[in-house]
Amino acid sequence: MLSTRQLRYFVEIAECGSFSAAAERLFIAQSALSRQIKDMETRLQTPLFERTARQPRLTAAGASFLPGPETCCLS
């Protein structure tokens, strides 16, 4: 099961467009944030981000998953 913390982390990365910027806004280490997202991807059995040298981009699965956590994290 995914935690609300993981969902919040996922939304923050999608909004920031960067793991390091999201980690800074969330006041956690970038490595811990990456680990949480990797755990999410393992549990969902699909990558949510395409990791490139410049910035992470949402995969098709990540883009279709995003509206749910955004709504959840706003309330």
Secondary structure, DSSP 8 states (H G I E B T S, - for coil): ---HHHHHHHHHHHHHT-HHHHHHHHTS-HHHHHHHHHHHHHHHTS-SEE--SS--EE-HHHHHHTHHHHHHHH-
